[in-house]
Amino acid sequence: MRPDTRTGGGPSQRMLRVGELVRHAVADVLQRGDVNDPVLSAHIITVPEVRMSPDLKIATCYVMPLGGKDLAPVLKALDANRRALRTEVARRVELKSVPELRFREDTSFDEGARMDALLRSPIVARDLDAPPSDDIAEENDPE
């Protein structure tokens, strides 16, 4: 994704707002079972994030089935039902043009677990338990 130069490289407020609207709409469609697909009906799918392209024409939906099982068949089913999902999103969200939906694996849960493991590692615990060094104590001394 090309960075948005107006905001210093991050997504604009409009991109964030539309992404959140699309996320809610996709999650609602999947929760209600408005798309008839046996794979999608058999899984509870979370949609933690939707990233919009700067022109708001592409919505990348990051999804994960509950428990992280059967990810490949779920992604395949979502791609196969992309047109029906887009139609349902169009009914729920008022936009000038409905974005194309793309589905990707959400890795944020794995990344969070990795960070937790790092913070619990003995090396980090050793650093947290160490007394402050003299340099830091001198900087904090008001004399």
Backbone as ProteinMPNN parsed JSONL, in Angstrom:
{"seq_chain_A": "MRPDTRTGGGPSQRMLRVGELVRHAVADVLQRGDVNDPVLSAHIITVPEVRMSPDLKIATCYVMPLGGKDLAPVLKALDANRRALRTEVARRVELKSVPELRFREDTSFDEGARMDALLRSPIVARDLDAPPSDDIAEENDPE", "coords_chain_A": {"N_chain_A": [[0.846, -1.17, 0.0], [0.597, 2.167, -0.873], [1.972, 4.868, 0.921], [0.078, 7.462, 2.524], [0.69, 10.663, 1.782], [-0.233, 13.025, 2.871], [-0.692, 12.756, 5.586], [1.687, 12.136, 6.724], [2.425, 9.549, 6.08], [0.793, 7.639, 7.277], [-2.532, 6.106, 7.477], [-5.356, 8.056, 6.388], [-7.88, 9.925, 8.219], [-10.328, 9.532, 7.028], [-9.919, 7.119, 5.618], [-9.568, 5.39, 7.79], [-12.073, 5.634, 9.063], [-13.904, 4.742, 7.076], [-12.896, 2.175, 6.724], [-13.512, 1.058, 9.206], [-16.313, 1.129, 9.105], [-16.778, -0.658, 6.986], [-15.646, -2.941, 8.103], [-17.406, -3.487, 10.245], [-19.723, -4.004, 8.747], [-18.993, -6.281, 7.189], [-18.441, -8.113, 9.244], [-20.988, -8.273, 10.37], [-22.47, -9.396, 8.259], [-21.218, -11.91, 8.067], [-21.737, -12.909, 10.618], [-24.54, -13.09, 10.726], [-25.009, -14.908, 8.753], [-25.731, -14.346, 6.119], [-24.731, -15.031, 3.672], [-24.901, -17.819, 1.714], [-23.074, -20.441, 2.314], [-21.541, -23.473, 2.966], [-19.052, -23.76, 4.292], [-18.546, -21.231, 5.411], [-20.779, -21.036, 7.035], [-20.251, -22.969, 8.906], [-18.249, -22.0, 10.502], [-17.124, -19.658, 12.969], [-16.218, -16.481, 12.339], [-13.834, -14.013, 12.852], [-13.329, -10.525, 12.329], [-10.931, -8.572, 12.72], [-9.731, -6.294, 11.614], [-9.909, -3.907, 8.959], [-8.337, -2.641, 6.216], [-8.195, 0.19, 4.239], [-7.615, 1.219, 0.862], [-5.92, 4.204, -0.302], [-7.605, 5.49, -2.187], [-10.029, 4.461, -1.523], [-11.104, 2.283, -2.864], [-10.399, -0.34, -2.572], [-10.746, -2.765, -0.131], [-9.025, -4.356, 2.296], [-9.576, -7.091, 4.1], [-8.841, -8.421, 7.163], [-8.988, -11.543, 8.467], [-9.934, -14.189, 10.745], [-10.679, -17.477, 11.558], [-12.479, -18.695, 14.403], [-10.455, -19.986, 16.896], [-8.471, -20.43, 15.093], [-8.428, -22.524, 13.309], [-8.764, -24.356, 10.232], [-8.127, -22.336, 8.349], [-7.31, -21.992, 5.627], [-9.464, -23.198, 4.034], [-11.514, -21.437, 4.805], [-10.617, -18.901, 3.927], [-10.604, -19.449, 1.198], [-13.349, -19.894, 0.754], [-14.355, -17.372, 1.419], [-13.189, -15.825, -0.617], [-14.436, -17.03, -2.813], [-17.045, -16.24, -2.405], [-16.974, -13.537, -2.672], [-18.317, -11.614, -4.298], [-21.026, -11.773, -3.448], [-20.703, -11.048, -0.767], [-19.767, -8.439, -1.078], [-22.036, -7.256, -2.196], [-23.807, -7.453, -0.031], [-22.447, -5.831, 1.816], [-22.689, -3.398, 0.502], [-25.412, -2.914, 0.852], [-25.503, -2.291, 3.523], [-23.74, -0.199, 4.056], [-23.452, 3.16, 3.259], [-21.896, 4.341, 0.618], [-20.145, 6.136, -1.939], [-18.965, 4.523, -3.894], [-18.774, 1.018, -3.702], [-16.24, -0.714, -2.079], [-13.825, -3.038, -3.479], [-13.499, -6.251, -2.141], [-10.957, -7.852, -0.367], [-9.471, -10.676, 1.096], [-7.451, -11.573, 3.81], [-5.18, -13.397, 5.929], [-5.313, -12.845, 9.404], [-2.715, -11.903, 11.385], [-2.279, -10.739, 13.801], [-2.93, -11.795, 16.315], [-1.09, -13.867, 16.63], [1.235, -12.357, 16.593], [0.895, -10.816, 18.904], [0.983, -12.867, 20.838], [3.602, -13.672, 20.487], [4.981, -11.383, 21.334], [4.193, -11.319, 24.034], [5.453, -13.656, 24.918], [8.114, -12.898, 24.588], [8.292, -10.813, 26.469], [7.977, -12.238, 28.798], [10.259, -13.709, 28.932], [13.311, -15.007, 30.405], [15.538, -13.329, 30.114], [14.519, -10.73, 29.716], [13.118, -10.465, 32.117], [15.26, -10.506, 33.888], [16.467, -8.06, 33.278], [14.462, -6.317, 34.085], [14.39, -6.743, 36.819], [16.814, -5.806, 37.674], [18.78, -3.486, 39.62], [18.579, 0.13, 39.36], [20.985, 1.778, 37.306], [23.942, 3.769, 38.144], [24.201, 5.977, 36.443], [21.602, 6.571, 35.598], [20.413, 7.148, 38.04], [21.82, 9.457, 38.753], [20.909, 11.243, 36.804], [18.266, 11.57, 37.558], [18.501, 12.777, 40.014], [17.803, 15.66, 41.832], [19.754, 17.575, 42.576]], "CA_chain_A": [[0.0, 0.0, 0.0], [1.352, 3.403, -0.949], [1.652, 5.708, 2.075], [-0.644, 8.698, 2.298], [1.67, 11.71, 2.077], [-0.833, 14.148, 3.6], [-0.68, 12.531, 7.033], [2.988, 11.662, 7.157], [2.63, 8.144, 5.78], [-0.233, 6.766, 7.842], [-3.844, 6.229, 6.844], [-6.104, 9.264, 6.715], [-9.049, 9.708, 9.065], [-11.384, 8.996, 6.165], [-9.598, 5.716, 5.385], [-9.84, 4.675, 9.037], [-13.512, 5.641, 9.312], [-14.553, 3.86, 6.104], [-12.457, 0.823, 7.051], [-14.28, 0.589, 10.363], [-17.68, 0.873, 8.628], [-16.747, -1.888, 6.195], [-15.376, -4.036, 9.042], [-18.664, -3.795, 10.933], [-20.656, -4.585, 7.782], [-18.537, -7.643, 6.861], [-18.648, -8.938, 10.441], [-22.43, -8.471, 10.505], [-22.882, -10.35, 7.217], [-20.716, -13.239, 8.437], [-22.41, -13.345, 11.843], [-25.935, -13.416, 10.439], [-25.088, -15.998, 7.784], [-26.454, -13.872, 4.947], [-24.154, -15.655, 2.485], [-25.109, -19.265, 1.819], [-21.894, -21.237, 2.028], [-21.404, -24.417, 4.087], [-17.809, -23.517, 5.041], [-18.727, -20.01, 6.202], [-21.804, -21.308, 8.047], [-19.707, -23.878, 9.911], [-17.183, -21.346, 11.27], [-17.276, -18.31, 13.509], [-15.09, -15.76, 11.754], [-13.623, -12.666, 13.379], [-12.765, -9.549, 11.4], [-10.369, -7.564, 13.607], [-9.261, -5.072, 10.959], [-10.067, -3.702, 7.517], [-7.504, -1.525, 5.752], [-8.669, 0.75, 2.974], [-6.634, 1.869, 0.002], [-6.127, 5.655, -0.231], [-8.74, 5.916, -3.01], [-11.195, 3.785, -0.942], [-11.662, 1.333, -3.825], [-10.035, -1.696, -2.167], [-10.794, -3.013, 1.311], [-8.35, -5.596, 2.664], [-10.177, -7.562, 5.349], [-8.03, -9.403, 7.874], [-9.953, -12.437, 9.103], [-9.409, -15.378, 11.416], [-11.723, -18.314, 12.147], [-12.328, -18.901, 15.836], [-9.541, -21.076, 17.181], [-7.417, -20.451, 14.095], [-8.452, -23.765, 12.549], [-9.37, -24.346, 8.893], [-7.953, -21.006, 7.763], [-7.258, -22.06, 4.161], [-10.803, -23.333, 3.443], [-12.313, -20.236, 5.087], [-10.179, -17.864, 2.986], [-11.064, -19.857, -0.13], [-14.796, -19.664, 0.722], [-14.574, -15.922, 1.381], [-12.857, -15.375, -1.97], [-15.455, -17.535, -3.723], [-18.287, -15.493, -2.15], [-16.608, -12.116, -2.619], [-19.358, -10.794, -4.94], [-22.19, -11.733, -2.561], [-20.315, -10.261, 0.413], [-19.711, -7.026, -1.494], [-23.421, -6.816, -2.342], [-24.362, -7.274, 1.315], [-21.797, -4.648, 2.394], [-23.296, -2.24, -0.165], [-26.727, -2.671, 1.454], [-25.345, -1.828, 4.902], [-22.892, 0.991, 4.149], [-23.706, 4.129, 2.19], [-20.677, 4.904, 0.052], [-20.264, 6.495, -3.354], [-18.71, 3.253, -4.577], [-18.484, -0.049, -2.746], [-14.878, -1.19, -2.354], [-13.545, -4.443, -3.759], [-13.097, -6.901, -0.9], [-9.878, -8.833, -0.399], [-9.393, -11.332, 2.396], [-6.116, -12.023, 4.193], [-5.061, -13.965, 7.272], [-4.947, -11.899, 10.459], [-1.602, -12.435, 12.176], [-2.079, -9.906, 14.987], [-2.991, -12.627, 17.519], [0.209, -14.541, 16.721], [2.232, -11.344, 16.937], [0.688, -10.513, 20.325], [1.491, -13.996, 21.631], [5.067, -13.626, 20.393], [5.443, -10.288, 22.195], [4.013, -11.771, 25.417], [6.519, -14.623, 25.213], [9.358, -12.136, 24.739], [8.255, -10.073, 27.731], [8.082, -13.198, 29.9], [11.518, -14.45, 28.839], [14.202, -14.768, 31.547], [16.448, -12.209, 29.834], [13.79, -9.487, 29.984], [12.847, -10.453, 33.561], [16.516, -10.135, 34.544], [16.651, -6.619, 33.097], [13.462, -5.606, 34.876], [14.705, -6.91, 38.236], [18.119, -5.199, 37.977], [18.681, -2.151, 40.228], [18.939, 1.182, 38.398], [22.427, 2.077, 37.258], [24.297, 5.058, 38.715], [23.95, 7.03, 35.447], [20.175, 6.927, 35.615], [20.152, 7.745, 39.333], [22.363, 10.811, 38.714], [20.037, 12.078, 35.963], [17.026, 11.825, 38.287], [18.831, 13.474, 41.255], [17.53, 17.074, 41.603], [20.821, 18.461, 43.038]], "C_chain_A": [[0.893, 1.235, 0.0], [0.979, 4.293, 0.229], [0.937, 6.988, 1.663], [0.259, 9.853, 2.727], [1.076, 12.869, 2.872], [-0.712, 13.986, 5.105], [0.654, 11.975, 7.516], [3.182, 10.175, 6.97], [1.577, 7.211, 6.325], [-1.555, 6.935, 7.122], [-4.558, 7.497, 7.291], [-7.291, 8.915, 7.623], [-10.196, 9.105, 8.264], [-11.154, 7.508, 5.897], [-9.924, 4.881, 6.624], [-11.333, 4.55, 9.291], [-14.242, 4.68, 8.365], [-14.154, 2.408, 6.369], [-13.239, 0.239, 8.213], [-15.737, 0.305, 9.971], [-17.75, -0.442, 7.854], [-16.513, -3.091, 7.108], [-16.659, -4.463, 9.757], [-19.647, -4.478, 9.987], [-20.27, -6.027, 7.445], [-18.772, -8.572, 8.049], [-20.129, -9.251, 10.627], [-22.935, -9.502, 9.493], [-22.454, -11.765, 7.6], [-21.426, -13.786, 9.673], [-23.832, -13.815, 11.554], [-26.089, -14.578, 9.462], [-25.846, -15.614, 6.536], [-25.906, -14.432, 3.635], [-24.259, -17.162, 2.669], [-23.874, -20.011, 1.347], [-21.695, -22.174, 3.214], [-20.141, -24.187, 4.917], [-17.97, -22.303, 5.936], [-19.765, -20.223, 7.307], [-21.26, -22.153, 9.194], [-18.651, -23.229, 10.806], [-17.642, -19.995, 11.807], [-16.021, -17.558, 13.083], [-15.016, -14.361, 12.359], [-12.976, -11.803, 12.312], [-12.184, -8.424, 12.254], [-9.982, -6.252, 12.923], [-9.606, -5.094, 9.48], [-9.238, -2.476, 7.161], [-7.977, -1.093, 4.384], [-7.502, 1.303, 2.178], [-6.903, 3.372, 0.04], [-7.305, 6.16, -1.068], [-10.059, 5.255, -2.591], [-11.842, 2.786, -1.891], [-11.351, -0.117, -3.469], [-10.05, -1.773, -0.644], [-10.138, -4.362, 1.568], [-8.837, -5.991, 4.049], [-9.282, -8.642, 5.947], [-8.974, -10.237, 8.722], [-9.244, -13.61, 9.768], [-10.597, -16.181, 11.934], [-11.438, -18.543, 13.624], [-11.473, -20.135, 16.09], [-8.41, -21.19, 16.179], [-7.381, -21.696, 13.239], [-9.134, -23.557, 11.203], [-9.26, -22.984, 8.206], [-8.003, -21.055, 6.238], [-8.643, -22.255, 3.542], [-11.684, -22.097, 3.67], [-11.923, -19.113, 4.124], [-10.655, -18.175, 1.571], [-12.564, -19.591, -0.285], [-15.113, -18.167, 0.677], [-14.266, -15.361, -0.007], [-13.919, -15.818, -2.976], [-16.767, -16.751, -3.594], [-18.057, -13.983, -2.098], [-17.718, -11.216, -3.179], [-20.588, -10.662, -4.036], [-21.897, -10.909, -1.309], [-20.291, -8.772, 0.079], [-21.118, -6.463, -1.631], [-24.053, -6.549, -0.98], [-23.742, -6.063, 2.019], [-22.413, -3.388, 1.804], [-24.658, -1.906, 0.427], [-26.61, -2.04, 2.838], [-24.588, -0.512, 5.03], [-23.185, 1.906, 2.968], [-22.389, 4.77, 1.772], [-20.924, 5.224, -1.405], [-20.017, 5.261, -4.223], [-18.306, 2.231, -3.528], [-17.105, -0.613, -3.073], [-14.843, -2.674, -2.708], [-13.03, -5.06, -2.465], [-11.992, -7.91, -1.176], [-9.735, -9.394, 1.01], [-7.994, -11.881, 2.625], [-6.168, -12.587, 5.611], [-4.66, -12.866, 8.259], [-3.868, -12.53, 11.329], [-1.382, -11.649, 13.467], [-2.116, -10.729, 16.276], [-1.664, -13.352, 17.72], [1.297, -13.562, 17.136], [2.113, -10.947, 18.404], [1.213, -11.611, 21.227], [3.014, -14.016, 21.622], [5.629, -12.535, 21.306], [5.285, -10.657, 23.677], [5.113, -12.745, 25.823], [7.853, -13.906, 25.4], [9.4, -11.41, 26.08], [8.373, -10.992, 28.945], [9.407, -13.963, 29.899], [12.431, -14.091, 30.014], [15.14, -13.579, 31.327], [15.767, -10.877, 30.14], [13.495, -9.375, 31.475], [14.098, -10.031, 34.332], [16.741, -8.622, 34.446], [15.665, -5.811, 33.933], [13.768, -5.659, 36.366], [16.006, -6.229, 38.643], [17.915, -3.828, 38.621], [19.084, -1.093, 39.21], [20.436, 1.469, 38.456], [22.682, 3.47, 37.821], [24.028, 6.212, 37.748], [22.531, 7.504, 35.491], [19.845, 7.621, 36.944], [20.674, 9.175, 39.366], [21.48, 11.734, 37.887], [18.757, 12.443, 36.707], [17.253, 12.593, 39.581], [18.632, 14.976, 41.028], [18.658, 18.022, 42.009], [21.415, 19.203, 41.955]], "O_chain_A": [[1.836, 1.328, 0.787], [-0.206, 4.463, 0.516], [1.171, 7.523, 0.579], [0.557, 9.999, 3.912], [1.822, 13.627, 3.491], [-0.637, 14.979, 5.828], [0.732, 11.404, 8.604], [4.027, 9.583, 7.64], [1.479, 6.074, 5.863], [-1.692, 7.802, 6.259], [-4.392, 7.954, 8.422], [-7.651, 7.746, 7.767], [-10.942, 8.266, 8.769], [-12.099, 6.72, 5.946], [-10.49, 3.794, 6.514], [-11.811, 3.487, 9.687], [-15.093, 3.902, 8.796], [-14.986, 1.508, 6.252], [-13.587, -0.942, 8.203], [-16.329, -0.66, 10.456], [-18.669, -1.238, 8.046], [-17.116, -4.145, 6.908], [-16.957, -5.653, 9.859], [-20.33, -5.424, 10.379], [-21.134, -6.904, 7.42], [-19.249, -9.694, 7.876], [-20.486, -10.368, 11.001], [-23.734, -10.374, 9.834], [-23.234, -12.709, 7.473], [-21.686, -14.986, 9.765], [-24.271, -14.833, 12.09], [-27.166, -15.164, 9.353], [-26.532, -16.448, 5.946], [-26.555, -14.316, 2.595], [-23.77, -17.713, 3.655], [-23.652, -20.191, 0.149], [-21.68, -21.718, 4.358], [-20.16, -24.4, 6.129], [-17.574, -22.337, 7.101], [-19.642, -19.654, 8.392], [-21.748, -22.066, 10.321], [-18.204, -23.846, 11.773], [-18.438, -19.292, 11.184], [-14.904, -17.947, 13.424], [-16.002, -13.623, 12.376], [-12.182, -12.278, 11.5], [-12.861, -7.425, 12.495], [-9.913, -5.212, 13.578], [-9.598, -6.142, 8.834], [-9.418, -1.404, 7.739], [-8.139, -1.914, 3.48], [-6.525, 1.795, 2.743], [-8.013, 3.781, 0.383], [-7.94, 7.149, -0.703], [-11.088, 5.466, -3.232], [-13.022, 2.471, -1.735], [-11.976, -1.03, -4.008], [-9.443, -0.949, 0.04], [-10.633, -5.394, 1.114], [-8.552, -5.32, 5.041], [-9.004, -9.655, 5.306], [-9.673, -9.713, 9.589], [-8.123, -13.974, 9.411], [-11.434, -15.649, 12.663], [-10.28, -18.579, 14.04], [-11.748, -21.207, 15.551], [-7.479, -21.968, 16.387], [-6.412, -21.917, 12.514], [-9.985, -22.679, 11.06], [-10.204, -22.539, 7.554], [-8.679, -20.231, 5.621], [-8.98, -21.539, 2.599], [-12.505, -21.756, 2.819], [-12.794, -18.446, 3.565], [-11.059, -17.277, 0.833], [-13.004, -19.118, -1.333], [-16.034, -17.746, -0.023], [-15.004, -14.516, -0.513], [-14.262, -15.066, -3.889], [-17.511, -16.618, -4.565], [-18.867, -13.245, -1.538], [-18.023, -10.174, -2.598], [-21.129, -9.568, -3.877], [-22.754, -10.156, -0.846], [-20.745, -7.945, 0.87], [-21.375, -5.326, -1.234], [-24.746, -5.549, -0.793], [-24.436, -5.348, 2.741], [-22.639, -2.414, 2.522], [-25.025, -0.733, 0.497], [-27.518, -1.334, 3.277], [-24.772, 0.214, 6.007], [-23.167, 1.473, 1.816], [-21.842, 5.621, 2.473], [-21.812, 4.649, -2.034], [-20.762, 4.992, -5.164], [-17.584, 2.547, -2.582], [-16.833, -0.954, -4.224], [-15.703, -3.453, -2.298], [-12.213, -4.456, -1.77], [-12.083, -8.716, -2.102], [-9.865, -8.666, 1.994], [-7.423, -12.556, 1.769], [-7.079, -12.29, 6.384], [-3.774, -12.059, 7.976], [-4.089, -13.576, 11.939], [-0.39, -11.876, 14.158], [-1.411, -10.404, 17.231], [-1.168, -13.445, 18.842], [2.174, -13.895, 17.933], [3.127, -10.761, 19.077], [1.818, -11.333, 22.263], [3.642, -14.339, 22.63], [6.641, -12.745, 21.974], [6.157, -10.338, 24.486], [5.642, -12.67, 26.932], [8.636, -14.271, 26.278], [10.433, -11.398, 26.749], [8.823, -10.561, 30.006], [9.643, -14.783, 30.786], [12.335, -12.991, 30.559], [15.493, -12.894, 32.287], [16.37, -9.996, 30.754], [13.612, -8.288, 32.04], [14.009, -9.288, 35.309], [17.156, -7.986, 35.414], [16.005, -4.738, 34.431], [13.443, -4.725, 37.1], [16.279, -6.088, 39.835], [17.009, -3.088, 38.239], [19.85, -1.383, 38.291], [21.059, 1.409, 39.516], [21.752, 4.264, 37.963], [23.666, 7.306, 38.18], [22.27, 8.706, 35.43], [19.076, 8.582, 36.962], [20.026, 10.039, 39.957], [21.319, 12.902, 38.24], [18.218, 13.53, 36.499], [16.282, 13.029, 40.2], [19.24, 15.526, 40.11], [18.511, 19.225, 41.789], [22.331, 19.996, 42.179]]}, "name": "protein", "num_of_chains": 1, "seq": "MRPDTRTGGGPSQRMLRVGELVRHAVADVLQRGDVNDPVLSAHIITVPEVRMSPDLKIATCYVMPLGGKDLAPVLKALDANRRALRTEVARRVELKSVPELRFREDTSFDEGARMDALLRSPIVARDLDAPPSDDIAEENDPE"}
